[in-house]
Amino acid sequence: MKLKLDLHPVYNRGGEIDKALRGVIDEAIRKKATEVEIIPGKGSGQLKKKVLRFLDQKEIKALYHRIDKDSKNHGRLFVYFRHR
């Protein structure tokens, strides 16, 4: 199962970005999704950096297996999960 989070609607609201990211991570764990596609968009790259900082937090990092940046579209990230 794959989940998708498009951050375009909340790109300028910091608290809502964190809330949306945490929500999709929790949903992935609850539904045992193997992959979450996060779309921060291309823009200046500030939103993508914010997403990567969020994902790099110790308590969040413990919840997923790895992250891939899309080589063909720098406005997308993939977060992969391993469920036990």
ABEGO torsion letter per residue (X at the ends): XBBBBBAAAAAABAAAAAAAAAAAAAAAAAAGBABBBBBAEAEAGAAAAAAAAAAABAAAAAABABBBBBAABAABBBBBBBBX
